[in-house]
Amino acid sequence: MVQYMARPLLIASPENATTMVCFQTTTNIMIVDNATWHRRKSTNWHRWQPKYLPPHSPDLNPIERIWLTMKARWFNNDVCRNEQHLIERLDQAILDVINNPKKVQKTARIATLI
């Protein structure tokens, strides 16, 4: 039996959480790089099962390309006047990623050789 679980995706503050992220299974796979905090023994992955990328392989890490395009689009030549402005800009950038899954898939796609 597949268990379904939904949690709010927190954008800036708990009061503004409007997007639900649905998990289809009790165990979910998360692809992570080899950052020290991902390898810590004290990390509680809960229902996530980490799969580690090979060391020194940023080209295989799709989130690196997503961050790169998000920074270029939302933060290039943008000077935040205060912390609130930075949080609002980050909210807009994250919501843009969430609301445009086809664009994100294209950005995160890793070319394969056959």
C-alpha positions as a LaTeX table, in Angstrom:
\begin{tabular}{lrrr}
\hline
Residue & $x$ (\AA) & $y$ (\AA) & $z$ (\AA) \\
\hline
Met1 & 0.00 & 0.00 & 0.00 \\
Val2 & 1.37 & 3.40 & $-0.96$ \\
Gln3 & 1.11 & 6.06 & 1.70 \\
Tyr4 & 0.55 & 9.65 & 0.65 \\
Met5 & 1.84 & 12.56 & 2.61 \\
Ala6 & 1.61 & 16.27 & 1.95 \\
Arg7 & 3.62 & 18.98 & 3.65 \\
Pro8 & 3.55 & 22.71 & 3.09 \\
Leu9 & 6.57 & 24.09 & 1.29 \\
Leu10 & 7.65 & 26.99 & 3.45 \\
Ile11 & 8.32 & 30.13 & 1.46 \\
Ala12 & 9.74 & 32.84 & 3.77 \\
Ser13 & 7.47 & 32.12 & 6.72 \\
Pro14 & 4.96 & 29.48 & 7.92 \\
Glu15 & 2.07 & 31.92 & 7.45 \\
Asn16 & 2.81 & 32.18 & 3.71 \\
Ala17 & 3.02 & 28.44 & 3.04 \\
Thr18 & 0.63 & 27.88 & 0.15 \\
Thr19 & 2.35 & 25.25 & $-1.97$ \\
Met20 & 1.99 & 21.60 & $-1.00$ \\
Val21 & 4.68 & 19.07 & $-1.84$ \\
Cys22 & 3.25 & 15.56 & $-2.16$ \\
Phe23 & 5.42 & 12.55 & $-1.43$ \\
Gln24 & 4.18 & 9.41 & $-3.15$ \\
Thr25 & 6.04 & 6.80 & $-1.11$ \\
Thr26 & 7.24 & 6.30 & 2.42 \\
Thr27 & 10.87 & 6.46 & 1.23 \\
Asn28 & 12.06 & 9.10 & $-1.18$ \\
Ile29 & 15.45 & 9.32 & $-2.88$ \\
Met30 & 17.41 & 12.56 & $-2.62$ \\
Ile31 & 20.48 & 13.05 & $-4.79$ \\
Val32 & 23.08 & 15.01 & $-2.86$ \\
Asp33 & 26.66 & 16.06 & $-3.38$ \\
Asn34 & 29.47 & 15.23 & $-0.99$ \\
Ala35 & 29.22 & 18.31 & 1.20 \\
Thr36 & 30.33 & 17.58 & 4.75 \\
Trp37 & 26.88 & 18.32 & 6.18 \\
His38 & 25.35 & 15.66 & 3.89 \\
Arg39 & 27.77 & 13.06 & 5.25 \\
Arg40 & 27.34 & 13.89 & 8.93 \\
Lys41 & 26.36 & 10.89 & 11.04 \\
Ser42 & 23.94 & 13.07 & 13.02 \\
Thr43 & 21.90 & 13.92 & 9.91 \\
Asn44 & 18.39 & 12.52 & 10.24 \\
Trp45 & 17.12 & 11.84 & 6.71 \\
His46 & 13.65 & 10.80 & 7.95 \\
Arg47 & 11.92 & 9.28 & 4.91 \\
Trp48 & 14.64 & 10.32 & 2.51 \\
Gln49 & 17.33 & 7.97 & 1.26 \\
Pro50 & 20.45 & 9.89 & 0.19 \\
Lys51 & 22.24 & 8.90 & $-3.02$ \\
Tyr52 & 25.65 & 10.55 & $-3.28$ \\
Leu53 & 27.14 & 11.96 & $-6.45$ \\
Pro54 & 30.77 & 11.12 & $-7.21$ \\
Pro55 & 33.28 & 13.49 & $-5.59$ \\
His56 & 34.24 & 16.65 & $-7.51$ \\
Ser57 & 31.40 & 16.36 & $-10.05$ \\
Pro58 & 29.41 & 19.62 & $-10.09$ \\
Asp59 & 28.44 & 18.93 & $-13.72$ \\
Leu60 & 26.37 & 15.96 & $-12.53$ \\
Asn61 & 24.59 & 18.00 & $-9.88$ \\
Pro62 & 21.39 & 19.39 & $-11.46$ \\
Ile63 & 20.79 & 21.85 & $-8.61$ \\
Glu64 & 24.03 & 23.64 & $-9.53$ \\
Arg65 & 22.63 & 24.49 & $-12.98$ \\
Ile66 & 19.26 & 25.49 & $-11.49$ \\
Trp67 & 20.98 & 27.83 & $-8.98$ \\
Leu68 & 23.15 & 29.27 & $-11.75$ \\
Thr69 & 20.18 & 30.18 & $-13.96$ \\
Met70 & 18.13 & 31.38 & $-10.97$ \\
Lys71 & 20.95 & 33.68 & $-9.81$ \\
Ala72 & 21.44 & 35.03 & $-13.33$ \\
Arg73 & 17.73 & 35.77 & $-13.79$ \\
Trp74 & 16.76 & 37.06 & $-10.34$ \\
Phe75 & 19.93 & 38.39 & $-8.71$ \\
Asn76 & 22.14 & 39.68 & $-11.52$ \\
Asn77 & 22.73 & 43.41 & $-10.89$ \\
Asp78 & 20.12 & 43.41 & $-8.13$ \\
Val79 & 21.06 & 45.26 & $-4.95$ \\
Cys80 & 18.87 & 44.43 & $-1.98$ \\
Arg81 & 18.09 & 47.43 & 0.16 \\
Asn82 & 17.46 & 45.33 & 3.26 \\
Glu83 & 16.88 & 41.78 & 4.47 \\
Gln84 & 13.15 & 41.91 & 3.67 \\
His85 & 13.86 & 42.85 & 0.05 \\
Leu86 & 16.30 & 39.93 & $-0.23$ \\
Ile87 & 13.72 & 37.50 & 1.21 \\
Glu88 & 11.02 & 38.77 & $-1.18$ \\
Arg89 & 13.37 & 38.43 & $-4.16$ \\
Leu90 & 14.34 & 34.91 & $-3.09$ \\
Asp91 & 10.63 & 34.01 & $-2.70$ \\
Gln92 & 9.99 & 35.18 & $-6.26$ \\
Ala93 & 12.93 & 33.18 & $-7.58$ \\
Ile94 & 11.89 & 29.99 & $-5.77$ \\
Leu95 & 8.27 & 30.34 & $-6.87$ \\
Asp96 & 9.46 & 30.83 & $-10.44$ \\
Val97 & 11.31 & 27.52 & $-10.21$ \\
Ile98 & 8.26 & 25.78 & $-8.69$ \\
Asn99 & 5.80 & 27.23 & $-11.20$ \\
Asn100 & 7.90 & 26.41 & $-14.30$ \\
Pro101 & 8.71 & 22.69 & $-14.03$ \\
Lys102 & 9.30 & 22.26 & $-17.79$ \\
Lys103 & 11.93 & 25.01 & $-17.80$ \\
Val104 & 13.56 & 23.51 & $-14.69$ \\
Gln105 & 13.61 & 20.04 & $-16.25$ \\
Lys106 & 15.29 & 21.45 & $-19.33$ \\
Thr107 & 17.87 & 23.29 & $-17.20$ \\
Ala108 & 18.56 & 20.27 & $-14.98$ \\
Arg109 & 18.73 & 17.71 & $-17.77$ \\
Ile110 & 22.02 & 15.87 & $-18.03$ \\
Ala111 & 23.00 & 14.92 & $-21.56$ \\
Thr112 & 23.81 & 11.25 & $-22.03$ \\
Leu113 & 25.98 & 9.63 & $-24.68$ \\
Ile114 & 24.65 & 6.47 & $-26.30$ \\
\hline
\end{tabular}
